[in-house]
Amino acid sequence: GRTQPQQHPPAKQAKRETVRGGSGGGRSWGARSGPNTRPPPWKAVPGTDFIVDGFHHSGSWSKHYFLSHFHADHYTGLEPSFRAGRIFCTPETARLVALHLRVPTSVLAPLEINKTHRIDGKAVTLVEANHCPGAVLFVFQVGMCTHVHCGDMRFEPSLVTAAFPYGLAGLPRISCLFLDTTYADPAYDFPT
């Protein structure tokens, strides 16, 4: 008999979105995205209106946007006309966004790495991601919860052995860990 095409489980289908530019190359990741669409759960920090690497999901529900680093698959949707809120990132990333994307510096809010900042009453710390210049992990401390958003990163032992805020050692239990899983898709098959 004929076999039916394999269907992805509903949870996997729900986690897809369209990525344009960069390594995404216009590949469809499924779920609706674009201005005035709420962000998917992996771009929204629980207990906040913070959105990480989700400029296609700007709208009245957020005034706080975070950019982990300057790679097209993370800044997709960010245009010179962006006025939805403030964009928090490293000084290196802010310079690249202003220079190459022509986003006004008035919406860019560069934050010092390895220092805790208060944003809308929440503690936000940027930790080196060891990926490219200006790339960071965001550590969000919201009430009793700690959420870590990794963007892209390259693991090295000091990430878990160095004391916070230079690494993650000594942090309270992590409530949510957001990992960039671009290559977790079975479509990618790398030789071992």
Backbone as CSV, one residue per row, in Angstrom:
resi,resn,N_x,N_y,N_z,CA_x,CA_y,CA_z,C_x,C_y,C_z
1,GLY,0.815,-1.190,0.000,0.000,0.000,0.000,0.861,1.257,0.000
2,ARG,0.189,2.337,-0.189,0.864,3.644,-0.204,1.127,4.106,1.219
3,THR,2.268,4.725,1.423,2.568,5.263,2.747,2.221,6.740,2.767
4,GLN,1.745,7.183,3.899,1.403,8.594,4.091,2.665,9.371,4.435
5,PRO,2.749,10.645,4.009,3.909,11.452,4.412,3.982,11.551,5.932
6,GLN,5.202,11.519,6.440,5.378,11.605,7.887,4.944,12.981,8.386
7,GLN,4.150,13.016,9.427,3.694,14.265,10.035,4.530,14.546,11.273
8,HIS,4.895,15.812,11.466,5.572,16.197,12.700,4.544,16.269,13.806
9,PRO,4.929,15.959,15.044,3.977,16.097,16.141,3.532,17.554,16.270
10,PRO,2.321,17.795,16.765,1.804,19.167,16.866,2.733,20.123,17.601
11,ALA,3.419,19.682,18.655,4.301,20.589,19.400,5.410,21.110,18.497
12,LYS,5.940,20.240,17.643,7.003,20.671,16.746,6.468,21.666,15.722
13,GLN,5.277,21.410,15.186,4.704,22.327,14.221,4.454,23.693,14.851
14,ALA,4.028,23.723,16.088,3.721,24.992,16.746,4.970,25.835,16.953
15,LYS,6.152,25.197,16.994,7.383,25.930,17.275,8.037,26.491,16.025
16,ARG,7.386,26.499,14.919,8.008,26.949,13.683,7.628,28.374,13.352
17,GLU,8.536,29.059,12.660,8.267,30.409,12.202,9.058,30.676,10.941
18,THR,8.754,31.744,10.254,9.491,32.068,9.039,10.708,32.892,9.389
19,VAL,11.842,32.466,8.898,13.099,33.179,9.117,13.568,33.672,7.766
20,ARG,13.893,34.949,7.665,14.394,35.509,6.412,15.798,36.042,6.643
21,GLY,16.624,35.894,5.634,17.984,36.405,5.741,18.874,35.470,6.513
22,GLY,20.157,35.755,6.458,21.125,34.963,7.206,21.048,33.497,6.847
23,SER,21.369,32.651,7.788,21.399,31.220,7.525,20.014,30.651,7.315
24,GLY,18.966,31.398,7.704,17.609,30.915,7.486,17.239,30.926,6.021
25,GLY,17.811,31.850,5.233,17.619,31.885,3.802,16.183,31.838,3.349
26,GLY,15.252,32.369,4.112,13.855,32.380,3.708,13.144,31.071,3.982
27,ARG,13.811,30.150,4.647,13.220,28.862,4.934,12.014,29.028,5.849
28,SER,10.954,28.337,5.547,9.741,28.432,6.356,9.857,27.534,7.570
29,TRP,9.627,28.100,8.722,9.635,27.332,9.962,8.218,27.198,10.489
30,GLY,7.197,27.485,9.682,5.827,27.171,10.038,4.993,28.309,10.541
31,ALA,4.827,28.455,11.873,3.854,29.357,12.483,3.949,30.782,11.962
32,ARG,2.828,31.449,11.979,2.718,32.817,11.487,3.652,33.747,12.246
33,SER,4.334,34.609,11.515,5.139,35.642,12.158,5.004,36.902,11.336
34,GLY,5.384,38.000,11.915,5.315,39.285,11.251,4.894,40.335,12.251
35,PRO,4.965,41.605,11.852,4.563,42.665,12.766,3.154,42.414,13.275
36,ASN,2.944,42.743,14.512,1.645,42.604,15.174,1.209,41.164,15.368
37,THR,2.150,40.216,15.400,1.844,38.856,15.822,2.599,38.619,17.115
38,ARG,1.932,38.039,18.067,2.575,37.797,19.362,3.746,36.837,19.190
39,PRO,4.780,37.016,20.018,5.962,36.157,19.878,5.665,34.734,20.334
40,PRO,6.360,33.764,19.751,6.246,32.387,20.234,6.886,32.290,21.611
41,PRO,6.568,31.275,22.379,7.062,31.193,23.765,8.577,31.174,23.893
42,TRP,9.305,30.705,22.896,10.766,30.656,23.012,11.422,32.001,22.726
43,LYS,10.648,33.021,22.387,11.191,34.373,22.209,10.709,35.320,23.318
44,ALA,9.754,34.878,24.118,9.175,35.698,25.182,9.696,35.218,26.540
45,VAL,10.156,36.141,27.361,10.660,35.800,28.685,9.472,35.741,29.649
46,PRO,9.235,34.593,30.305,8.089,34.446,31.200,8.056,35.524,32.292
47,GLY,6.862,36.030,32.565,6.676,37.015,33.625,7.075,38.428,33.231
48,THR,7.344,38.652,31.928,7.762,39.972,31.462,7.106,40.256,30.113
49,ASP,7.374,41.449,29.603,7.002,41.742,28.214,8.270,41.753,27.345
50,PHE,9.336,41.092,27.809,10.614,41.063,27.113,10.564,40.076,25.949
51,ILE,11.112,40.495,24.805,11.206,39.638,23.625,12.669,39.568,23.214
52,VAL,13.174,38.345,23.014,14.572,38.144,22.645,14.654,37.681,21.193
53,ASP,15.448,38.389,20.393,15.696,38.034,18.995,14.387,37.796,18.239
54,GLY,13.401,38.640,18.455,12.091,38.443,17.838,11.498,39.717,17.276
55,PHE,12.182,40.365,16.377,11.727,41.665,15.874,10.548,41.547,14.915
56,HIS,10.299,40.359,14.402,9.093,40.143,13.587,7.845,40.124,14.474
57,HIS,8.040,40.119,15.776,6.922,40.011,16.711,6.756,41.276,17.539
58,SER,7.111,42.412,16.969,6.960,43.664,17.716,5.498,44.072,17.700
59,GLY,5.087,44.712,18.774,3.710,45.170,18.882,3.489,45.870,20.204
60,SER,2.271,46.219,20.461,1.939,46.980,21.667,2.168,46.178,22.950
61,TRP,2.350,44.868,22.859,2.535,44.034,24.044,3.945,44.128,24.603
62,SER,4.868,44.783,23.910,6.227,44.892,24.446,6.874,46.219,24.081
63,LYS,7.676,46.720,24.985,8.524,47.892,24.744,9.981,47.532,25.017
64,HIS,10.253,46.223,25.260,11.589,45.775,25.653,12.032,44.629,24.750
65,TYR,13.009,44.911,23.890,13.512,43.935,22.927,14.993,43.712,23.190
66,PHE,15.433,42.469,23.090,16.817,42.114,23.375,17.404,41.437,22.143
67,LEU,18.609,41.845,21.770,19.293,41.267,20.620,20.569,40.591,21.123
68,SER,20.635,39.261,20.976,21.757,38.504,21.533,23.058,38.738,20.775
69,HIS,22.984,38.967,19.454,24.186,39.239,18.672,23.792,39.638,17.251
70,PHE,24.779,40.102,16.511,24.533,40.639,15.185,24.721,39.581,14.104
71,HIS,23.798,38.647,14.022,23.694,37.695,12.919,22.264,37.773,12.402
72,ALA,22.117,37.701,11.085,20.831,37.959,10.431,19.692,37.096,10.945
73,ASP,19.962,35.846,11.316,18.868,35.004,11.796,18.385,35.428,13.184
74,HIS,19.080,36.350,13.826,18.651,36.860,15.135,18.067,38.267,15.038
75,TYR,18.515,39.069,14.083,17.949,40.416,13.942,16.896,40.499,12.848
76,THR,16.492,39.370,12.275,15.491,39.388,11.215,14.249,40.173,11.657
77,GLY,13.757,41.003,10.766,12.601,41.846,11.076,12.977,43.218,11.605
78,LEU,14.246,43.426,11.915,14.691,44.716,12.438,14.982,45.652,11.269
79,GLU,14.250,46.744,11.200,14.324,47.690,10.086,14.691,49.083,10.604
80,PRO,15.151,49.988,9.716,15.452,51.358,10.139,14.237,52.073,10.744
81,SER,13.038,51.630,10.416,11.817,52.263,10.922,11.389,51.724,12.288
82,PHE,12.172,50.813,12.901,11.782,50.206,14.177,11.584,51.279,15.251
83,ARG,10.390,51.323,15.832,10.085,52.280,16.910,9.223,51.620,17.990
84,ALA,9.178,50.282,18.006,8.282,49.566,18.926,8.732,49.623,20.376
85,GLY,9.984,49.966,20.627,10.494,50.007,21.990,12.000,50.143,21.973
86,ARG,12.627,49.825,23.105,14.086,49.888,23.222,14.679,48.536,22.871
87,ILE,15.862,48.563,22.273,16.597,47.347,21.927,17.824,47.284,22.831
88,PHE,17.861,46.287,23.684,18.961,46.104,24.624,19.938,45.088,24.044
89,CYS,21.216,45.455,24.041,22.267,44.609,23.471,23.602,45.134,23.970
90,THR,24.686,44.516,23.513,26.019,45.001,23.883,26.362,46.240,23.062
91,PRO,27.333,47.026,23.504,27.768,48.183,22.714,28.254,47.782,21.313
92,GLU,28.958,46.637,21.200,29.430,46.183,19.884,28.253,45.901,18.953
93,THR,27.260,45.209,19.465,26.083,44.885,18.657,25.323,46.159,18.300
94,ALA,25.199,47.087,19.228,24.496,48.351,18.955,25.179,49.113,17.818
95,ARG,26.514,49.161,17.837,27.237,49.849,16.758,26.972,49.197,15.406
96,LEU,26.975,47.878,15.361,26.723,47.157,14.111,25.288,47.379,13.614
97,VAL,24.331,47.370,14.522,22.921,47.589,14.151,22.737,48.993,13.579
98,ALA,23.336,49.981,14.222,23.208,51.365,13.744,23.901,51.550,12.393
99,LEU,25.094,50.989,12.255,25.878,51.167,11.037,25.302,50.402,9.843
100,HIS,24.991,49.131,10.036,24.600,48.292,8.909,23.092,48.237,8.662
101,LEU,22.295,48.335,9.718,20.841,48.277,9.546,20.208,49.664,9.592
102,ARG,21.003,50.658,9.972,20.557,52.053,10.049,19.377,52.254,11.015
103,VAL,19.386,51.457,12.076,18.401,51.642,13.144,18.867,52.836,13.966
104,PRO,17.971,53.773,14.272,18.389,54.972,15.023,18.966,54.626,16.395
105,THR,20.022,55.319,16.761,20.639,55.083,18.071,19.689,55.423,19.207
106,SER,18.661,56.217,18.935,17.700,56.578,19.991,16.911,55.382,20.506
107,VAL,16.824,54.289,19.740,16.102,53.103,20.217,17.057,52.025,20.725
108,LEU,18.356,52.241,20.551,19.348,51.270,21.003,19.790,51.591,22.427
109,ALA,19.838,50.569,23.265,20.248,50.737,24.657,21.385,49.763,24.953
110,PRO,22.635,50.177,24.676,23.772,49.290,24.942,23.927,49.035,26.436
111,LEU,24.174,47.761,26.770,24.350,47.361,28.168,25.741,46.751,28.346
112,GLU,26.344,47.068,29.470,27.666,46.531,29.787,27.548,45.048,30.109
113,ILE,28.516,44.289,29.617,28.560,42.851,29.863,29.063,42.593,31.288
114,ASN,28.691,41.465,31.884,29.103,41.040,33.234,28.655,42.009,34.320
115,LYS,27.567,42.680,34.083,27.004,43.611,35.063,25.487,43.427,35.046
116,THR,24.868,43.505,36.220,23.416,43.366,36.302,22.761,44.726,36.145
117,HIS,21.765,44.768,35.284,21.022,45.997,34.988,19.574,45.805,35.421
118,ARG,18.908,46.892,35.803,17.477,46.843,36.143,16.705,47.400,34.958
119,ILE,15.812,46.574,34.414,14.971,46.980,33.290,13.540,46.626,33.643
120,ASP,12.698,47.629,33.715,11.299,47.445,34.079,11.166,46.633,35.371
121,GLY,12.055,46.915,36.328,12.007,46.256,37.627,12.578,44.852,37.656
122,LYS,13.128,44.372,36.540,13.702,43.021,36.467,15.218,43.131,36.360
123,ALA,15.916,42.144,36.915,17.374,42.101,36.810,17.760,41.390,35.523
124,VAL,18.615,42.032,34.733,19.087,41.467,33.460,20.604,41.552,33.449
125,THR,21.250,40.410,33.205,22.707,40.355,33.159,23.142,39.757,31.830
126,LEU,24.153,40.354,31.220,24.706,39.861,29.968,25.992,39.103,30.277
127,VAL,26.079,37.863,29.780,27.236,36.999,30.002,27.823,36.643,28.640
128,GLU,29.143,36.691,28.519,29.842,36.380,27.267,29.376,35.042,26.686
129,ALA,29.051,35.037,25.379,28.556,33.827,24.714,29.649,33.087,23.941
130,ASN,30.836,33.685,23.799,31.947,33.033,23.120,31.548,32.587,21.701
131,HIS,30.835,33.461,20.997,30.322,33.116,19.663,30.884,34.062,18.594
132,CYS,30.649,35.346,18.747,31.170,36.368,17.848,31.255,37.656,18.657
133,PRO,31.949,38.696,18.151,32.046,39.934,18.937,30.663,40.474,19.315
134,GLY,30.483,40.736,20.598,29.227,41.293,21.087,28.144,40.278,21.414
135,ALA,28.397,38.990,21.193,27.385,37.960,21.460,27.306,37.670,22.955
136,VAL,26.071,37.579,23.465,25.861,37.333,24.892,24.726,36.351,25.140
137,LEU,24.772,35.782,26.346,23.631,35.092,26.927,22.943,36.133,27.795
138,PHE,21.620,36.114,27.834,20.884,36.998,28.728,20.410,36.182,29.922
139,VAL,20.700,36.676,31.127,20.190,36.062,32.352,19.145,37.019,32.904
140,PHE,17.884,36.556,32.925,16.767,37.363,33.417,16.353,36.827,34.776
141,GLN,16.374,37.685,35.800,15.916,37.297,37.125,14.598,38.017,37.372
142,VAL,13.541,37.212,37.373,12.175,37.725,37.448,11.531,37.128,38.687
143,GLY,11.395,37.949,39.732,10.884,37.419,40.998,11.833,36.337,41.497
144,MET,11.285,35.157,41.774,12.086,34.036,42.258,12.601,33.146,41.115
145,CYS,12.339,33.524,39.878,12.714,32.707,38.719,13.937,33.283,38.003
146,THR,14.771,32.385,37.497,15.926,32.762,36.697,15.773,32.117,35.329
147,HIS,15.772,32.950,34.287,15.635,32.484,32.910,16.918,32.835,32.169
148,VAL,17.481,31.868,31.443,18.699,32.093,30.674,18.373,31.898,29.200
149,HIS,18.622,32.935,28.412,18.391,32.882,26.966,19.748,32.873,26.289
150,CYS,20.058,31.781,25.576,21.415,31.589,25.051,21.681,32.203,23.687
151,GLY,20.686,32.484,22.873,21.001,32.939,21.526,21.912,31.905,20.894
152,ASP,23.015,32.321,20.296,24.038,31.385,19.831,25.201,31.486,20.804
153,MET,25.802,30.362,21.122,26.920,30.359,22.063,27.844,29.200,21.740
154,ARG,29.062,29.300,22.213,30.010,28.198,22.130,30.370,27.849,23.563
155,PHE,30.052,26.629,23.941,30.303,26.225,25.320,31.794,26.087,25.582
156,GLU,32.180,26.540,26.740,33.511,26.264,27.275,33.347,26.119,28.779
157,PRO,34.185,25.348,29.441,33.996,25.055,30.865,33.830,26.284,31.753
158,SER,34.503,27.394,31.439,34.398,28.571,32.305,32.964,29.102,32.385
159,LEU,32.139,28.757,31.406,30.750,29.217,31.456,30.040,28.690,32.704
160,VAL,30.359,27.485,33.114,29.705,26.922,34.298,30.593,26.925,35.539
161,THR,31.895,27.235,35.373,32.771,27.266,36.548,33.022,28.682,37.052
162,ALA,32.958,29.678,36.174,33.197,31.064,36.594,31.988,31.581,37.357
163,ALA,32.264,32.339,38.408,31.190,32.882,39.239,30.377,33.911,38.459
164,PHE,29.087,33.902,38.693,28.183,34.881,38.101,28.619,36.272,38.553
165,PRO,28.688,37.276,37.712,28.167,37.396,36.361,29.173,37.110,35.245
166,TYR,30.325,36.505,35.541,31.311,36.181,34.502,31.045,34.806,33.904
167,GLY,30.230,34.046,34.549,29.776,32.727,34.114,28.454,32.472,34.799
168,LEU,28.031,31.231,34.836,26.724,30.922,35.423,26.830,30.248,36.777
169,ALA,28.051,29.989,37.281,28.228,29.332,38.575,27.665,30.203,39.693
170,GLY,26.935,29.592,40.585,26.376,30.308,41.726,25.004,30.899,41.482
171,LEU,24.506,30.790,40.259,23.136,31.264,39.995,22.151,30.385,40.735
172,PRO,21.017,30.958,41.156,19.978,30.089,41.695,19.499,29.133,40.601
173,ARG,18.738,28.163,40.970,18.208,27.190,40.001,17.624,27.910,38.791
174,ILE,17.989,27.442,37.600,17.482,28.047,36.367,16.077,27.517,36.103
175,SER,15.115,28.420,36.009,13.721,28.039,35.794,13.457,27.700,34.337
176,CYS,14.026,28.490,33.429,13.825,28.305,31.993,15.160,28.510,31.298
177,LEU,15.517,27.580,30.426,16.723,27.700,29.632,16.298,27.698,28.171
178,PHE,16.572,28.805,27.473,16.222,28.937,26.063,17.476,28.679,25.242
179,LEU,17.456,27.635,24.424,18.596,27.281,23.586,18.246,27.526,22.132
180,ASP,19.196,28.043,21.365,19.003,28.169,19.930,19.229,26.775,19.355
181,THR,18.221,26.232,18.705,18.302,24.846,18.229,18.180,24.766,16.715
182,THR,18.793,25.709,16.007,18.727,25.737,14.549,19.048,24.370,13.960
183,TYR,20.105,23.745,14.433,20.543,22.499,13.823,19.944,21.263,14.482
184,ALA,18.944,21.413,15.326,18.238,20.264,15.890,17.219,19.722,14.896
185,ASP,16.919,20.474,13.868,15.985,20.024,12.829,16.599,18.829,12.114
186,PRO,15.833,17.748,11.937,16.374,16.562,11.268,16.830,16.831,9.827
187,ALA,16.439,17.958,9.243,16.872,18.288,7.879,18.378,18.482,7.818
188,TYR,19.016,18.798,8.953,20.454,18.978,8.993,21.123,17.664,9.382
189,ASP,21.975,17.144,8.531,22.660,15.901,8.777,24.135,16.130,8.526
190,PHE,24.876,16.364,9.592,26.296,16.650,9.457,27.110,15.371,9.615
191,PRO,28.178,15.233,8.832,29.038,14.055,9.007,29.710,14.096,10.375
192,THR,29.957,12.915,10.932,30.598,12.859,12.252,32.051,12.463,12.133
